[in-house]
Structures are given as structure tokens and as C-alpha cells.
Amino acid sequence: MQILAAIFDLDGTVLEDEVAYGEAFRKVLRSLGIVTSQKYPHKGGIGVEENWPYLIKKFKIKTTKSKQVLARETQNYFRSLLGQVKVKNGFFEFVKELKRLNIMTALATSNLWAMVEEIFDKFDLRDCFDAVVTGEEVSAKKPDSEIFIVTARKLGVEAKNCLVFEDSAAGVKAAKEAGMRVVGVGEGERSKTLAEADKVVADYTDFYKILDEDPGRV
């Protein structure tokens, strides 16, 4: 099936920011009296705000702070750690190749637009995407497929002609339920959570070679 559009998640997929987010969550947890050695105490693929009900239950936290306040504190810590974040290897070259092949590109992220704009400016990503869908534009979060359906509609393409890049099991499930093919982006232990993806690559240098050899297939 011909690929007409490539849709990318942001955190952990375009950006190598998992460690920074892990540290940001740990800092807020510490302010709530919870000290954990877990590198990633949060759940990938569900967004910062959606993580807080999960973390409150996981660590049996008693707090009067709302999930919105806790999410804002987490994002503020994350902003202070942006110097530790980088774009995944090969991403810019891969996007350039997609555009050469007339394949549209889009970002589908549960982040809010303000954070996306900040990241776009910090990492010079604004021109990489033909369309952007953020958390404000959907009512249901991954693993619900809504964000990918909305993104395909915005691009004007059918789901069967979309290829999604995701780093979480929730994201892979959402894309599959939307009727799209999926490339999991991850390595080591993280790659084991992407078993339902059609392919798994460590970064875009791997997939770039595959696309260059056979652009019509996954």
C-alpha cells in the first residue's frame, strides 16, 4: 500500500527526552514525599496530565493538588532540563527524504500547543511538519485512536495510506486501531514494548535506509 503521509509522535519518537521527563516526574514526586530510584516512574504514551492519576494511585500519594497543577509543575521542571534533550538520530535527514518523495508529514502529540511551540523553536522543528495535532484538539488520549484519525483528516489522506512512528505501546495500539501501519521507535528494553508494531527501529538512520531501498513498502 502506498504511503502518502508519515505521522510522528513527539516525546521519545522525534525527541530523545525520556530521561529528562523521568527526572522531571521524580522531582515532583520528591516534593510530594515520594523518593523512587525508578528511571521512568511514569507511564509512556499517555501524556503528563494523564500520568498523575496513575502515579497518585501507584505510589499511594495523598495530595490536594489537582492533576493539572502537578502536570504544570512537571512541565516546568522539564523545561529546565531541555538542555539534556536532543532530536533522534537521522530525523532531519529522514524528513528531507520524505519530502523528496512527496510524502506528507504530521505531528500527533498529547502535548499542549504552548509546549509544542517551545520545542519547535528550541530544536528548529517547525518546518518538519505539514500538519500538527495537539492534545487540545482531541477529547480522548492514546491508546484511543482519535488523535490519529484527526491527523489523517487534517492531511486529507486515508488511514490505510498513513505510516505512524511511535515509541509506546499505547501509541502503537492507537495507530493500529485507526487502521494505520506503525513503526516502533526504540531500543533495548523499550523495544520489547513495541511488539505490536509492523517494524521496530532504534532511530531514523535505520529506517532511512529501508525507505531509500524501497519507498513504497514498510
PyMOL commands that set and color helices and strands:
alter all, ss='L'
color gray80, all
select helices_A, chain A and resi 18-31+48-58+67-80+82-84+91-100+113-123+126-128+135-137+146-155+159-161+169-177+188-194+204-213
alter helices_A, ss='H'
color red, helices_A
select strands_A, chain A and resi 5-8+15-16+86-87+104-108+131-133+162-166+181-185+199-201
alter strands_A, ss='S'
color yellow, strands_A
deselect
rebuild
show_as cartoon
